[in-house]
Amino acid sequence: MVDSMTLSQRHDLGYIFSSSKYFKDFGHSRVDIMLCPTPTNKHFDPQRVYFMISNEDEIEHLVVTYKGHQLNKYRVVAGLVRIQDRKGKVVFAFTFGGELQIKKEEQEKICTLLSPAPILQFVKPTTIRFAEEVEILLAERFAEWESIPHEFETRLATVEPLALYAACLEYLIDKYKSPI
């Protein structure tokens, strides 16, 4: 269950990336996104949040809005998380998968993504590059499985986020390892 945050703890930006004790300088273990019915005019007012979710053996796009009706729990798969405000500004993150919890609290709808693997906020060039390399790797794997319908989606939906992160990290280290 998502721990409730007091109003004084809510960030003015409309979202909070929480640091992890395991990934101090690289990624976050949690992101909370607050959707409100009316703009707060405090820097960034999220209006829509986009996730890739697993629906059994299919991968679907989920768009969460304040007024939209969603379930309260989803399995998020590896991919981009896009937080869009009312003025068209966008904050990007990349996840290796996790659990999305959605709940209404007072005048907010709170989306909480929890993951045992790092959630990468696109703020540093190295983080963005790493996420792009993982997206390329996943696209290559998708192409390899294209002849078998839903096989890639089934595998992506069932892989544990931390295992996927470790496999991607190992692959990219090998890919860029300079010969001695």
N, C-alpha and C positions, 0 to 999 in steps of 0.2 A: 504494500500500500504506500502511496505517496505521502510523505510527511507534509503537512500543511505549513505554509510559510506565513508569518504574520505580515500585515500590511507594511510595517516598517522595514521588513526584509526584502520586499519586492523591489527589483531594480527599475530605475527610471527608463531603461531602454526597452522594456517589454519582454526581455528574455535574459536568462542567466545561465552561463556555462559554469558548472561546478567542477573545480579541480578534483583530481583523483590522487589518493595517496600513492597509487602505483605508477601514474603517469604524470609526474610533477611538471615537467617542462614540455610534454608532448601529448596534447589531447585532454579530454575531460571524460568523466564517468557519467555525467548527467547534464541535460539541458532542459530548462523549464521555459516555456513560452506562454505568455499571458495574452489572451485575446479579449478585448473589451468591446462592448456594444457601441461606444462612442469614443472618439479620439481623446487621449489624455493630454496630447500636445507636449509630451515629455520626451523629446528627441526622436524616438522610434516607436510607432504604434503598430504592432503586427496585426495584419488583417487576414492573411492566409498563411498556412504552413503546408508544405508539400513533403510527403514521405513516400517511400516505396515499401509496400507491405506484402506479406505472404497471405494468400487465401488458399490454403491447402497446397496444391501443386502449381498455382499460378501466382505471378507477381503482378500487383496492381498499384496504380497511383492513388494515393489518398490525399485529398485536399481538405484541410480542417479550417473552418471559419467559425466565427462566434455563433452565427445563426444556424449553421449546418447541424444535422443530426448524425452523430457518429456513435459507434459502440464505445465502451469505456476502456477497452484494452485491445491492442494489436501487436502482432509480431512484425517488427520492422526488419527489412533485409538490407544488405549492404547497398549503399548508394548515397546520392546527394540528399541533404535536407535543405529546403529553401524556405526562408522566413521572409515574407514580403509585407511591407508596410502600405499604408493608405496612399502614399505619394509615389509608389513604385520602386522605392529603394529595397534592395535585397541583401540579406545576410545569408551566406552559404556555410554549410558544414558537411562533413562526410562521416558516415557511420558504417561500421562493419556489421551492424545488426544490433538488435536489442528489443526491449519491451517499451511500447508506447502506452501511457496511461492518460486518459482524457477525463477531466471532471470539471463540473461547474462549482465555483466557490464564490459566494457573494455575487458581484457583478462581473466576474471573470470566468473565462473558460481556460483552464490550465492544461497544456500539453506537456507531459514529462516523458522524455526519452532517457531510459537507463540502459547502460551497456557495460559488460565486463571488459570490452575492448575500448580503446580510446575513440572518443568522438572528436573529430578534427575540425576546429573552427578555422575558417579561411581568413587568417590575419597575417601569417608569416609566409613568405615566398616558399620556404622549404616545406611547410605543411601543405600548401596548395600543390606543389610539385609532387609530393608523395601521394596525395589523394588522386591527382591526375594519372599518375603511373598505375595506381591500383585500378582506376576506371578503365584504363587501356588493357590491363591484364584481364579484367572481368569481361570486357568486350571480346577479347581474343578467345577466352574460354567459351563464351556464348557462341561464337562462330564455329568452334570445334564441335559443339553439341547440336548445332542447328538441324542436322538431319534427323534427330530423334526429338519429336515434339515434346515440349515441357520438361525435358531432362535437365537442362541447365537450371530452370526455375525451381524444380524439385530439389536439386542439390543446393542451390543458393538459399532456399527456404529452410533447409534442415541443418545447414552448417552452423556450428557454434561460433559466435562473433570473435571470441578470443583465438580460436583455432584458425579462423580465416585471416585474422590480423597477423598471426605468427607465420602462416604460410605465405602471405603476400610479402611480408618483411623478408623472409628467407629468400624468396624468389628474386626480389629486387636487389638484395645484397649480392646474390650470385650473378645477376645480370650486369651489375656495375662494378663487380670486383675486378680490379686491374690485375693482369697477369704478372707474376713475379719473375 
